[in-house]
């Protein structure tokens, strides 16, 4: 069917839907107006029924009305002798300016004829008010004066505007969907792109715009005083340099430790490879501040090791202790990156260098290390970004060290200065976004690895026996240290009062579980809601970005990947600014927390889906389309089953991250919806380490169980696919 034949029924459908929308809008608007008018009439009748006779009594009566805050102001004008009296100075001033106008004379005339006259809406004292004239009767039912009522209609005006906005928005959305469905060659693609664009604009661009706007226009007009205050503050600059210093130290040490693990597991025949691999990935799927808790229990002021060794002058609070904690928690990021890089390097290049009489050290410096350089730099930048965005660990362990994430949180929650908090978060965005862009668009696209297509089984190890023993000892030492840290958390559950009384007790478990049952239920509910939504959206976005061509694809990809580089504090503050007002009043609800989960974890799922799709031959999908299946059917019956491992991995990652989130969630929780990680953080800040240990252990067990279940499911599906092929 040509466009000319499709156009008349399309216009007819739009006209019919527009008429329905107009009818609903007019009905709701009229009903609300009638209800408001009825309430105003009742208020007028109730007020006039209590009018006293004397002038002094009228003044007292007006004072009582003002104290009652009944929703209206009143000005009494006697028909005989006497001056007008008002319950509000603003109304008196308004009457003085407009009392001789033709409209007001008509109002007085109507009141004298015992009629209520609606004069309309006016600006009275800076607010929108409905002005009405009503007769005031004396004891003999004669009109003795005129009462001028001024009703507050700001709320009704906002309702009318919101109703109009929904009507216009609904019609525009219906028109867009109808046009896409009837005129587009690939309706599924068009609908999907439109949906993803709306998600990106509403939940990514709009909140960031709100944060930037507040810092540049705090009072509605352009003003740089917020930025001048932040950039001229010694505390803010100290926090910026503190964040950068912490990020550099953490990224450097984490990359070294990650490379050590990756090199030992890929370049040596070490025993216990599965155990070492598990220890190298365990911190990724555990709560971000669990290691901080164990460090305090061991090396704090009342720590087990600190007391045993007499370290009274050694403090773990500050840059040193925080660097250790972040390194232990973030080196798995470097390990996962570098292990893939080292596995991709053709080992025959190293064997050739050894055959040409090069020493093992020379081979490592001239072959292995240069080929790994892009991966090393990429890992360093990724850890640097995560270190800057970290909130929970610095909140507990920073001590005198100031970092931007904590300072932004304190500005918002402690001093109620949203503008300064938003500015600090945006200041934190600069290094994180720079590192993210450098990693994604420069380093990650640089590679020195060659793939020959020939078998390249390793002939011999490039490490000497002495070097291998030293490297293996280092890996095992770090693994046992990690194991001791996690073991300390578990041990803290069964100690009566850590640092004071090490008596075995189950009191902490019972009390902590009793206090946290609501928070645990909320956390599980919100994570369960967000997980399938994020997984499906990630796979849909991956298919569109890999398999479809359309204008603006690069821009859409950049928007969807932006949350990966956004610090959690910035997202939390941005969401408060954007969704704490009409028409999207979401702050305080569970929906805002679910949206935060979905938006923040969407980039990782998209990356996994993109990587899997690039390994799938597109001819399979083309064959299904040739057999008559449309894009939606192909996505449901062909693409999703092939993407099942990536889809399940995205689900597990989203669930794990949702259960262990802190930085953005701490701004979005409410009295109705709490989060387990925030409760653990509060317990840690209040030195209730026993309760914090119990809840951390519970969270680790739940997360590991979910992650393990997903891994088993993925492995089963992979085996099934291999058998089918």
Order of alpha helices (4+ residues) and beta strands (2+ residues): alpha-alpha-beta-beta-alpha-alpha-beta-beta-beta-alpha-alpha-alpha-alpha-alpha-alpha-alpha-alpha-alpha-alpha-alpha-alpha-alpha-alpha-alpha-alpha-beta-beta-alpha-alpha-alpha-beta-beta-alpha-alpha-alpha-alpha-alpha-alpha-alpha
